[in-house]
Protein backbone atom coordinates (compact mmCIF):
# COMPACT_ATOMS: atom_id res chain seq x y z
CA UNK A 1 0.00 0.00 0.00
CA UNK A 2 1.46 3.29 -1.02
CA UNK A 3 0.88 6.49 0.92
CA UNK A 4 0.62 9.57 -1.22
CA UNK A 5 2.35 12.68 0.01
CA UNK A 6 0.06 15.48 1.15
CA UNK A 7 -0.13 18.31 -1.37
CA UNK A 8 -1.02 21.94 -0.80
CA UNK A 9 -4.42 21.23 -2.29
CA UNK A 10 -5.29 18.23 -0.18
CA UNK A 11 -6.95 18.53 3.21
CA UNK A 12 -7.31 15.75 5.70
CA UNK A 13 -10.60 15.29 7.53
CA UNK A 14 -9.43 17.16 10.64
CA UNK A 15 -8.44 20.21 8.59
CA UNK A 16 -11.72 20.13 6.67
CA UNK A 17 -13.67 19.87 9.93
CA UNK A 18 -11.73 22.82 11.40
CA UNK A 19 -12.38 24.83 8.23
CA UNK A 20 -16.13 24.14 8.50
CA UNK A 21 -16.20 25.31 12.13
CA UNK A 22 -14.55 28.61 11.17
CA UNK A 23 -16.91 29.25 8.25
CA UNK A 24 -19.65 31.80 9.06
CA UNK A 25 -23.06 30.23 9.51
CA UNK A 26 -25.12 33.13 8.14
CA UNK A 27 -25.00 36.23 6.02
CA UNK A 28 -25.66 38.31 9.14
CA UNK A 29 -22.57 36.79 10.76
CA UNK A 30 -20.50 37.62 7.67
CA UNK A 31 -21.75 41.24 7.81
CA UNK A 32 -20.94 41.53 11.54
CA UNK A 33 -17.44 40.14 11.00
CA UNK A 34 -16.83 42.55 8.12
CA UNK A 35 -17.98 45.52 10.21
CA UNK A 36 -15.74 44.39 13.05
CA UNK A 37 -12.72 44.15 10.73
CA UNK A 38 -13.47 47.58 9.26
CA UNK A 39 -13.81 49.12 12.73
CA UNK A 40 -10.41 47.71 13.68
CA UNK A 41 -8.67 49.09 10.58
CA UNK A 42 -9.83 52.68 10.74
CA UNK A 43 -7.05 55.21 10.57
CA UNK A 44 -6.35 58.28 12.72
CA UNK A 45 -8.35 60.61 10.46
CA UNK A 46 -11.46 58.52 11.08
CA UNK A 47 -11.05 58.87 14.84
CA UNK A 48 -10.29 62.61 14.81
CA UNK A 49 -13.77 64.01 14.29
CA UNK A 50 -16.83 61.81 13.97
CA UNK A 51 -19.27 62.81 11.25
CA UNK A 52 -22.34 61.68 13.18
CA UNK A 53 -23.24 61.14 16.82
CA UNK A 54 -22.45 57.59 17.97
CA UNK A 55 -26.11 56.57 18.22
CA UNK A 56 -26.80 57.72 14.67
CA UNK A 57 -23.71 55.90 13.36
CA UNK A 58 -24.79 52.73 15.16
CA UNK A 59 -28.27 53.04 13.64
CA UNK A 60 -26.87 53.48 10.10
CA UNK A 61 -24.51 50.50 10.53
CA UNK A 62 -27.33 48.32 11.86
CA UNK A 63 -29.52 49.22 8.92
CA UNK A 64 -26.65 48.46 6.52
CA UNK A 65 -26.24 45.02 8.10
CA UNK A 66 -29.97 44.42 7.55
CA UNK A 67 -29.61 45.40 3.88
CA UNK A 68 -26.69 43.02 3.39
CA UNK A 69 -28.53 40.21 5.13
CA UNK A 70 -31.63 40.75 2.95
CA UNK A 71 -29.56 40.40 -0.24
CA UNK A 72 -29.63 36.60 -0.06
CA UNK A 73 -33.42 36.40 -0.29
CA UNK A 74 -34.21 39.57 -2.25
CA UNK A 75 -31.17 40.95 -4.08
CA UNK A 76 -33.03 43.60 -6.07
CA UNK A 77 -34.85 44.93 -3.03
CA UNK A 78 -31.58 44.94 -1.04
CA UNK A 79 -29.89 47.07 -3.71
CA UNK A 80 -32.84 49.46 -3.70
CA UNK A 81 -32.63 49.68 0.09
CA UNK A 82 -28.86 50.23 -0.09
CA UNK A 83 -29.41 53.09 -2.52
CA UNK A 84 -32.00 54.65 -0.23
CA UNK A 85 -29.81 54.27 2.85
CA UNK A 86 -26.75 55.77 1.14
CA UNK A 87 -28.89 58.67 -0.13
CA UNK A 88 -30.20 59.21 3.41
CA UNK A 89 -26.69 59.23 4.90
CA UNK A 90 -25.42 61.67 2.25
CA UNK A 91 -28.44 63.94 2.80
CA UNK A 92 -27.97 63.80 6.57
CA UNK A 93 -24.29 64.63 6.16
CA UNK A 94 -25.02 67.56 3.83
CA UNK A 95 -27.64 68.85 6.28
CA UNK A 96 -25.17 68.55 9.15
CA UNK A 97 -22.51 70.59 7.34
CA UNK A 98 -25.09 73.18 6.17
CA UNK A 99 -26.43 73.58 9.72
CA UNK A 100 -22.93 74.05 11.10
CA UNK A 101 -22.07 76.59 8.42
CA UNK A 102 -25.36 78.48 9.01
CA UNK A 103 -24.64 78.60 12.74
CA UNK A 104 -21.17 80.08 12.16
CA UNK A 105 -22.46 82.53 9.55
CA UNK A 106 -25.22 83.60 11.94
CA UNK A 107 -22.67 84.34 14.64
CA UNK A 108 -20.51 86.29 12.19
CA UNK A 109 -23.57 88.17 10.88
CA UNK A 110 -24.43 89.33 14.41
CA UNK A 111 -20.86 90.46 14.90
CA UNK A 112 -20.24 87.72 17.48
CA UNK A 113 -16.79 86.32 17.83
CA UNK A 114 -16.53 82.64 17.04
CA UNK A 115 -13.92 80.96 19.18
CA UNK A 116 -10.86 79.50 17.56
CA UNK A 117 -11.79 76.20 19.22
CA UNK A 118 -15.20 76.16 17.48
CA UNK A 119 -13.52 76.90 14.16
CA UNK A 120 -10.88 74.23 14.80
CA UNK A 121 -13.58 71.62 15.46
CA UNK A 122 -15.46 72.65 12.31
CA UNK A 123 -12.29 72.38 10.25
CA UNK A 124 -11.53 68.95 11.77
CA UNK A 125 -14.93 67.69 10.67
CA UNK A 126 -14.37 68.98 7.15
CA UNK A 127 -10.89 67.43 7.05
CA UNK A 128 -12.16 64.07 8.30
CA UNK A 129 -14.90 64.04 5.69
CA UNK A 130 -12.53 65.18 2.93
CA UNK A 131 -9.99 62.47 3.85
CA UNK A 132 -12.70 59.82 3.83
CA UNK A 133 -13.91 60.90 0.40
CA UNK A 134 -10.43 60.69 -1.06
CA UNK A 135 -9.63 57.33 0.55
CA UNK A 136 -12.66 55.55 -0.88
N, C-alpha and C positions, 0 to 999 in steps of 0.2 A: 504494500500500500504506500503510495507516494503522498507526501504532504506538500501542498503547493504553498509557496511563500506568499505572505500577505502583501497585497499591493496597496497603493494609495487609494484606490477606488473601492477596495473591499472593506466591509465592516463586519465584525463578528456580531453575534447576537447581543452581547452585553453593550457594545457601542451603539447598536441600533436602538436598544431599549433606552439607554441614557439619552440619545438624541430625541426619542419620542417624548420623554419626560420634560425636556427643555422646550419643546415646541409649544407655542401659545395654543390655548384651547379655544379661543374665540377671537373674533374681530375686535371686540371691545378691549380684550387683553392686549392685542397688538397695538391698538391706539394708545392705551395707557402707557405701555412700555416705550413707544415712540415719544410721547410727551415727556416722559421721565428723562429719556436720553437727551432730548432737546433742552430741557430745563438745566441739565447738568453741563451742557456745552455752551451756554450763553457767555458772551464776552463781557468785559468791563463796561462797554458803552451801553449794553442792555441793562445793567444794574444801576447806572448813574442816575437816570431820571425816568421813572415809569411813565408810560403814556396814558394809562388808565388806573383808577383805584384798584386795589387787589381784588375786591369782591367782583368788580366788573370784569376783570381779566379772567378770574376763575369761572364766571358765568359764560364768557365767550369760549373758553377752552372746553368746558363741559358740553356746550352746544356743538362745538366742532367734533368732539368725540362721538356724539350722537349721530352726526351727519356721516362720519366715516363708518360707523357701525351699520347704519341703514343701507350703505352701498351694496352690501351683499344681497339683500332681498329686493331692493328697488334702486338700481344704479342711476336711472334717469332722474328720479325724484331727489336722490342724494346730491346729484350735481346741481340741480335747481336750488336745493336748500343751501348748498355751499356758496353758490352765487349770491343768494340773498343775505347770508350771514356775512360774507366778505363785504358786500355793499353796505350793510348796517355798520360794520366796524369802521369802514372808511368814512362813512357819513358822521359817525360819532366822533371820530378823530378830527375831522374837519371842523365840526361844531366846537369841539374842545379848544382847538387852536383859535378859532374865530372869537369865542367867548373871552379867552385870555387876552387876545389882542384888543378887543373892545374895552375890556376893563382897564388896560394900560392906557389906551387912547383917551378914555373918559377921565382918568386921573390927570393926564397931560392937558386935556382940554380945560379942566377946572383950574389949571395952574398948580396942581398938587405935585409935590416931589414924589417920584417913585424911587424906592430904595434900590441901591445897587444890588442888594441881596435878591429882591423880587425880580430884577432884570436878569441876574445871574441864573436864577432858577428857570426863568422863561427861556433863556438861551440854551440851557442844558437840555430842556425838553425838545427844543428844535434840533439841537445837535444829535440827540439820541434818535429822533425820528429820521433825520437825514442819513445818519450812519446805517440805520436799519434798511432804509430804502436802497442804498447803494450796495449793501451786502447781500441782497436777495439774489 
